[in-house]
Amino acid sequence: MKTPIIAALLLGLLAGCQSTKNEQPKPEDFVPLVFHAYIGGHFGPSYHLEFVPPSKVRYTSSTGREKKVEEFDIPIDYWEGVRFRLDQARVFKWKNKYRSKDVSDGTQWSLEVKYKDAEKKIWGDNAYPEYGEFKEFLSIVSNLAYDNKFE
């Protein structure tokens, strides 16, 4: 009599484990914990974008004398595309530092991004990852800033 009960309990336990493995990620699973990007020249303009929970970004552009700060609402379901594009650009495989020893007053940039399952903190000084990947990163940030400049 105990055998069918134990078998039923085991089947129920296995079915419960199976259902958690097949669960699809929810849109909020793609929202970063941290997203902070910066690019700027020594004497030129600079641009900064940071994630503001639960689903906004703050975009700051500075051209020396003028500083503009804007906040944009980002739909929760948009973040899945951001994560996909970051993965496509191989951002999580980039080196942590990119530096050119030949130029000391050019463009500096940085990215800090953190998700539950991945994180990366990167900075560059007149040096960059592979061109196509870096260009995609710039496009991702520009799109998050409602197509404002980020270059």
N, C-alpha and C positions, 0 to 999 in steps of 0.2 A: 504494500500500500504506500510506503514512503517513496519508492522508486519513481512512480509517476509524478508525485509532488516535486521531488528534487529535479526531475527532468523538465517539468513545466517551469520551475524557477530558473533553471539554467537557460532554457530557451528564451524566457522573458528577459533575462539579463543580457544574453547575446543580442536579442532584438533591440534592446535599449542602446547597446554599444554601436550596433550597426546604424541606427538612426542618427546618432551624433556624427558619425563619419560622413554621412551623405548630406548633412545640412549645408545649404548654400550660404556663403558669406552675406551678411546684411550690408546695406549701403554704408552704415556708420562704421563698419569694420575697416573701411578704406580711408576714413578721415585720419589725418596724421595727428600724432601727439605734439609734434614740433615741426614747423616748416619755416625756415628763416633763410632768405636769400639776399645777397648784396652784390652789386657791381658798381665800380666807379673809377674814374681816372684821377690822377694826381692833381691836376688842375681843372679837369672837366666836370661834367655832371655826374651825379651818383644816384642810384636807385636801390631801394630797399623794400622787400616784401616780407611780411611776417603773418603767420597764422594766428588768428584770434578766435579761441573756442567760443561757441561750439562749431561755427562754420562761416567765419568771415576771414578776410585778409585785410591787412593795413598796408597800403602802398605809399611810399614816401619818395618823392623826387626832389632833388636839390641841385640847383644850377648856380651855386655860389651865393648870390644875394637872395634868391627866391627859393623858398621851400614850400612844397605842396604835399599835404597829407590827405589821403582819401581812404575810406573803408568800403569794401564791397562784400555783399552777401554772396556766398558760394552755395549753390544747392547741394544738399548732402549727396545726391546720386552723381554729381559731377566729379567727386573725389576718386571714384573708381577709375575713371579715365586718366586722371592725374597719375595715380599709382601705376597704371598700365604703361603710360608714356615714360615715367621714370625708369621702369623696368626695361622698356625697349631701348632707352638711351644708356642702359647699363650703369646708371649712376651709382648703384650699390657696389659696383666692382671698380670704380675709379680709385686712383691713388688718393691718399689723404692730403698731399701737398703737391702743388705744381708751381715751380719757381724758375724764372729765367734769371741767370746771373748777369746777363748782358744789359738789361734795362732796369733802372731803379725808380723811374717816375712815370710808369705807364698805368695799366689797368689792374686793379685788384678785384677779386671776386671771392665769394664764399657761399657755401650752402650747408645748412644743418637741417637734416630731415630725420624724423624718428616715427616709426610705426611700431605696433606691438611685435611684429616679426622681423623688422629690419631697421637699421639706422646707419647714418653716415654723416660725418662732419668733414668738410673739404674746404680748402682755400687755395687760391692761386694768385700769383704775382707775375703778370705778363707771360704766363704759360697756361696751357689748357689741355684737357683730355682730347681725344680724337675729335676732329672738326664737326662731323655730322652729329655726334653724340652731344657735344657742347651746344651746338646750334639748337638741337631739340630741347635741351634744358632751358635755354633762353626763351624759346617759344612757349614752353610750359608756364614759366613764370609770367611772361607777358600776357598770356591768356588768362591766368588767374587774376591779373591786374586789369581785367576788362580791356585788353589789348593796348594798354599804356606801354610806353617805352621801357625796355629792360635790356640794355645792350652796352 
